[in-house]
């Protein structure tokens, strides 16, 4: 039995290098004070469950908010960082789902136990937030999950592409988009957790259709449950499972075949549903503990306007457009045609999921999604976007003309440099968290 984690030395060195670069990036952010504490903004909302439950023994958040406000000299209010006091119970209802806290739990425990030990010798309060260990471990959590997501993506890509294509596709996805930003500067947000889970879901979907065993069914159910409680809209990825292997021209036949597959494996389908519901019950039980109701919409007046999606802004605007801030992703456009030709099993499942996801993400009441670098709402789709990206890059590698091949390489490199440079300017405060226009961009470019 082969128990090696890495296939070969090249794979080990690749991910080790990514880890070192990520560590340098994160260290630079906080050593040079380019950002506030890692646990902040949305990240604080996702994280707060852990100290509230395991340190203050108070799921209502009241004790944590009191301690946190006292430490920072803030007045205690009924609304606190996305949590609002529920009138009927006097408990804070946190709008952020519980999934990130569930996944970050091992890192939190390491930080808490270590802090308690150190506090026996020097003052190092084990309060869940003021110790640098809590802050660092939460940031490390996001980074590790991002790298695991890329690792799983590589395992899937290895099935269809040569190693050179795989490695360069992963590099373009990491440094030619805002992904690197979200497993360093904003590692406390939910996106890298979703990157891992969506990647794992794709891996398990392929494996389940090859072998719909009990173990694979339980794993895909647990993964689906985690996806739901980390970012509920990502439950749409179930479409990929349902539509996997569908091909244009054979939809009716495939529907019949898929139906027969699900009927034949109905016990395993039930295992998927039950396993998923077990995980989702964590969120439901939290809502019940706070409000007395199992189903609650925790975002209040924030919601979706499905009749007026801001698709063009989400994709192309200077303010937060996906392709404006990550122009290297334009490679996916010809990649979908190539996907239809080469990876037909992926095509319908990917296109249907992406179109519906884009529509819903563009319909959020605040389409720029607040502070952040680039269009962060679409990072969760990167595990699917990497396939058309890899297909396009594969075609580029095979361009016969050496001149034109290297010319395209140079263009891709410059596009990645642009995104990385803009990320650094964002870190330096020369690009604002939101509201970027041409004047802001011009000022940022003047530092080149």
PEURKA-V358764 format. One record per pair of residues at least 24 apart in sequence whose C-alpha atoms are under 10 Angstrom apart, sorted by the first residue. I is the first residue (numbers start at 1). J is the second residue. Records with the same first field share a line. If there is no record, write none. Layout:
BEGIN
I=J + J
END
This chain:
BEGIN
6=151
7=155
10=163 + 167
11=151 + 154 + 163 + 167
14=167 + 171
15=147 + 148 + 150 + 151
16=147
18=147 + 171 + 174 + 180
19=143 + 144 + 146 + 147
21=180 + 184
22=140 + 143 + 144 + 147 + 180 + 181 + 183 + 184 + 185
23=140 + 143 + 183 + 184
24=184
25=180 + 181 + 183 + 184 + 185 + 424
26=136 + 139 + 140 + 143 + 181 + 183 + 184 + 185 + 186 + 187
27=136 + 184 + 185
28=184 + 185 + 427
29=184 + 185 + 186 + 424 + 427 + 428
30=136 + 184 + 185
32=428
33=427 + 428
34=185 + 424 + 426 + 427 + 428 + 429
35=185 + 186 + 427 + 428 + 429
36=185
37=129 + 130 + 132 + 135 + 136 + 139 + 185 + 188
38=132 + 134 + 135 + 136 + 137 + 138 + 139 + 140 + 184 + 185 + 186 + 187 + 188 + 189
39=129 + 134 + 135 + 136 + 137 + 138 + 139 + 186 + 187 + 188 + 189
40=81 + 135 + 186 + 188 + 189
41=81 + 82 + 186 + 188 + 189 + 371
42=81 + 82 + 96 + 186 + 188 + 189 + 190 + 370 + 371
43=81 + 96 + 100 + 101 + 138 + 139 + 186 + 187 + 188 + 189 + 190
44=81 + 82 + 96 + 129 + 138 + 188 + 189
45=80 + 81 + 82 + 83 + 94 + 95 + 96 + 97 + 98 + 100 + 101 + 188 + 189
46=82 + 94 + 95 + 96 + 97 + 98 + 99 + 100 + 101 + 102 + 104 + 188 + 189 + 190 + 230
47=96 + 97 + 98 + 99 + 100 + 101 + 102 + 104 + 105 + 108 + 128 + 129 + 138 + 188 + 189
48=81 + 83 + 94 + 96 + 98 + 101 + 128 + 129
49=94 + 96 + 97 + 98 + 99 + 100 + 101 + 102 + 105 + 286
50=98 + 100 + 101 + 102 + 104 + 105 + 108 + 109 + 128
51=101 + 108 + 109 + 112 + 126 + 127 + 128 + 129 + 134
52=127 + 128
54=105 + 108 + 109 + 112 + 128
55=112 + 126 + 127 + 128
56=127 + 128
58=91
59=91 + 92 + 93 + 286 + 289 + 290
60=85 + 86 + 89 + 90 + 91 + 92 + 93 + 94 + 286 + 289 + 290 + 291
61=85 + 91 + 92 + 93 + 94 + 290
62=90 + 91 + 92
64=127 + 128 + 129
65=92
67=127 + 129
68=127 + 128 + 129 + 130
71=129 + 130
72=130
82=298 + 299
83=298 + 299
84=298 + 299 + 300
85=290 + 291
86=290 + 291
87=291
88=290 + 291 + 292
89=289 + 290 + 291 + 292
90=290 + 291
91=289 + 290 + 291
92=290 + 291
93=286 + 287 + 289 + 290 + 291 + 296 + 298 + 299
94=286 + 287 + 290 + 298 + 299
95=296 + 297 + 298 + 299 + 300
96=190 + 229 + 230 + 231 + 298 + 299
97=190 + 228 + 229 + 230 + 231 + 232 + 282 + 283 + 286 + 287 + 298
98=226 + 228 + 229 + 230 + 231 + 280 + 282 + 283 + 284 + 286
99=190 + 193 + 194 + 225 + 226 + 227 + 228 + 229 + 230 + 231 + 232 + 279 + 280 + 282 + 283
100=141 + 142 + 188 + 189 + 190 + 191 + 192 + 193 + 194 + 226 + 227 + 229 + 230 + 231
101=138 + 190 + 229 + 230
102=226 + 229 + 230 + 279 + 282
103=141 + 142 + 145 + 193 + 226 + 230
104=137 + 138 + 139 + 140 + 141 + 142 + 145 + 188 + 193
105=138 + 141
106=137 + 138 + 141
107=133 + 134 + 136 + 137 + 138 + 139 + 140 + 141 + 142
108=133 + 134 + 135 + 136 + 137 + 138 + 141
109=134 + 137
110=134 + 137
111=135 + 136 + 137 + 138
112=137
135=188
137=188
138=187 + 188 + 189
139=182 + 183 + 184 + 185 + 186 + 187 + 188 + 189
140=183 + 184 + 187 + 188
141=183 + 187 + 188 + 192 + 193
142=182 + 183 + 184 + 186 + 187 + 188 + 189 + 190 + 191 + 192 + 193 + 196
143=180 + 182 + 183 + 184 + 185 + 186 + 187 + 188 + 192 + 193
144=183 + 187 + 192 + 193 + 196
145=183 + 187 + 191 + 192 + 193 + 194 + 195 + 196 + 197
146=174 + 179 + 180 + 182 + 183 + 184 + 187 + 191 + 192 + 193 + 194 + 195 + 196 + 197
147=183 + 192 + 195 + 196
148=192 + 193 + 195 + 196 + 197 + 199 + 200
149=192 + 193 + 194 + 195 + 196 + 197 + 198 + 199 + 200 + 383
150=174 + 192 + 195 + 196 + 199 + 200 + 383
151=196 + 199 + 200
152=195 + 196 + 197 + 198 + 199 + 200 + 201 + 202 + 203 + 383
153=195 + 196 + 198 + 199 + 200 + 202 + 203 + 382 + 383 + 384 + 386 + 387
154=199
155=199 + 203
156=199 + 200 + 202 + 203 + 204 + 206 + 383 + 387
157=203 + 386 + 387 + 390
160=342 + 343 + 387 + 390 + 391
161=387 + 390 + 391 + 394
162=394
164=393 + 394 + 397
165=389 + 390 + 391 + 392 + 393 + 394 + 395 + 396 + 397
166=386 + 387 + 390 + 391 + 393 + 394
167=390
168=390 + 393 + 394
169=386 + 387 + 388 + 389 + 390 + 391 + 392 + 393 + 394
170=386 + 389 + 390
171=416
172=326 + 328 + 329 + 386 + 389 + 390 + 393 + 412 + 413 + 415 + 416
173=326 + 328 + 329 + 379 + 382 + 383 + 385 + 386 + 389 + 390 + 416
174=382 + 416 + 420
175=326 + 328 + 413 + 415 + 416 + 417 + 418 + 419 + 420 + 421 + 423
176=325 + 326 + 327 + 328 + 329 + 412 + 413 + 414 + 415 + 416 + 417 + 418 + 419 + 420
177=322 + 323 + 325 + 326 + 327 + 328 + 329 + 373 + 374 + 375 + 376 + 379 + 382 + 415 + 416 + 418 + 419 + 420 + 423
178=322 + 325 + 326 + 372 + 373 + 374 + 375 + 376 + 379 + 419 + 420 + 422 + 423
179=326 + 373 + 374 + 376 + 379 + 380 + 382
180=420 + 423
181=372 + 373 + 374 + 376 + 420 + 423 + 424 + 426 + 427
182=372 + 373 + 376 + 379
185=372 + 373 + 423 + 427
186=372 + 373
189=376
190=230 + 231 + 376 + 379 + 380
191=230 + 231 + 376 + 377 + 378 + 379 + 380 + 381
192=379 + 380
193=226 + 227 + 230 + 231 + 380
194=226 + 227 + 228 + 230 + 231 + 234 + 379 + 380 + 381 + 382 + 383
195=227 + 379 + 380 + 381 + 382 + 383
196=223 + 227 + 380 + 383
197=223 + 224 + 225 + 226 + 227 + 228 + 230 + 234 + 380 + 383
198=223 + 224 + 226 + 227 + 234 + 235 + 237 + 238 + 380 + 381 + 382 + 383 + 384
199=380 + 381 + 382 + 383 + 384
200=224 + 383
201=227 + 237 + 238 + 240 + 241 + 383
202=237 + 238 + 240 + 241 + 244 + 383 + 384
204=241
205=238 + 240 + 241 + 242 + 244
206=241 + 244 + 245 + 345
208=241 + 268
209=241 + 244 + 245 + 258 + 261
212=261 + 262 + 265 + 268 + 269
213=265 + 267 + 268
214=265 + 267 + 268 + 269 + 271 + 272
215=268 + 271 + 272
216=268 + 271 + 272
217=265 + 267 + 268 + 269 + 270 + 271 + 272 + 273 + 274 + 275 + 276
218=268 + 269 + 270 + 271 + 272 + 273 + 274 + 275 + 276
219=271 + 272 + 275 + 276
220=269 + 271 + 272 + 273 + 275 + 276
221=268 + 269 + 270 + 271 + 272 + 273 + 274 + 275 + 276 + 277 + 278 + 279
222=271 + 272 + 273 + 274 + 275 + 276 + 277 + 278 + 279 + 280
223=272 + 275 + 276 + 279
224=272 + 273 + 275 + 276 + 277 + 279 + 280
225=272 + 273 + 274 + 275 + 276 + 277 + 278 + 279 + 280 + 281 + 282 + 283
226=276 + 277 + 278 + 279 + 280 + 282
227=276 + 279 + 280
228=276 + 277 + 279 + 280 + 283
229=279 + 280 + 281 + 282 + 283 + 284
230=280 + 283
231=380
233=357 + 360 + 361
234=353 + 357 + 380 + 381
235=357
236=352 + 353 + 354 + 356 + 357
237=349 + 350 + 352 + 353 + 354 + 357 + 380 + 381
238=349 + 353
239=348 + 349 + 350 + 352 + 353 + 354 + 356
240=346 + 347 + 348 + 349 + 350 + 351 + 352 + 353 + 354 + 384
241=349
242=349
243=345 + 346 + 347 + 348 + 349 + 350 + 352 + 353
244=344 + 345 + 346 + 347 + 348 + 349 + 350
245=343 + 344 + 345 + 346 + 347 + 348 + 349
246=344 + 345 + 346 + 347 + 348 + 349
247=340 + 343 + 344 + 345 + 346 + 347 + 348 + 349
248=340 + 344 + 345 + 347 + 348
251=348
301=365
302=364 + 365 + 366
303=363 + 364 + 365 + 366
304=360 + 361 + 362 + 363 + 364 + 365 + 366 + 367
305=359 + 360 + 361 + 362 + 363 + 364 + 365 + 366
306=359 + 360 + 361 + 362 + 363 + 364 + 365
307=359 + 360 + 363
308=359 + 362 + 363 + 364 + 365
309=358 + 359 + 360 + 361 + 362 + 363 + 364 + 365 + 367
310=358 + 359 + 360 + 361 + 362 + 363 + 364 + 365 + 366 + 367 + 368
311=358 + 359 + 360 + 361 + 362 + 363 + 367
312=362
313=362 + 367 + 368 + 375
314=358 + 359 + 361 + 362 + 363 + 367 + 368 + 369 + 374 + 375 + 376 + 377 + 378
315=358 + 362 + 375 + 378
316=375
317=368 + 374 + 375 + 436 + 437
318=374 + 435 + 436 + 437 + 438 + 441
319=368 + 373 + 374 + 375 + 432 + 433 + 434 + 435 + 436 + 437 + 438 + 441
320=367 + 368 + 369 + 370 + 371 + 372 + 373 + 374 + 375 + 376 + 433 + 434 + 435 + 436 + 437
321=368 + 374 + 375 + 376
322=374 + 375 + 376 + 377 + 378 + 379
323=374 + 375
324=374 + 375 + 419
325=373 + 374 + 375 + 415 + 416 + 418 + 419 + 420 + 422 + 423
326=374 + 375 + 415 + 416 + 418 + 419 + 420 + 422
327=412 + 414 + 415 + 416 + 418 + 419
328=389 + 411 + 412 + 413 + 414 + 415 + 416 + 417 + 418 + 419
329=382 + 385 + 386 + 388 + 389 + 412 + 415 + 416
330=389 + 392 + 412
331=385 + 386 + 388 + 389 + 390 + 391 + 392 + 393 + 412
332=385 + 386 + 387 + 388 + 389 + 390 + 391 + 392 + 393
333=385 + 388 + 389 + 392
334=388 + 389 + 391 + 392 + 393 + 395
335=385 + 386 + 387 + 388 + 389 + 390 + 391 + 392 + 393 + 394 + 395
336=385 + 387 + 388 + 389 + 391 + 392
337=388 + 391 + 392
338=387 + 388 + 389 + 390 + 391 + 392 + 394 + 395
339=387 + 388 + 389 + 390 + 391 + 392
340=388
342=391
343=387 + 388 + 391
346=384 + 387 + 388
347=387 + 388
349=384
350=381 + 384 + 385 + 387 + 388
351=384 + 385
353=381 + 384
354=378 + 381 + 384 + 385
357=381
368=433 + 434 + 435
369=434
370=433 + 434 + 435
371=432 + 433 + 434 + 435
372=426 + 432 + 433 + 434
373=419 + 422 + 423 + 426 + 427 + 431 + 432 + 433 + 434
374=419 + 422 + 423 + 426 + 433 + 434
418=445
421=445 + 448
END
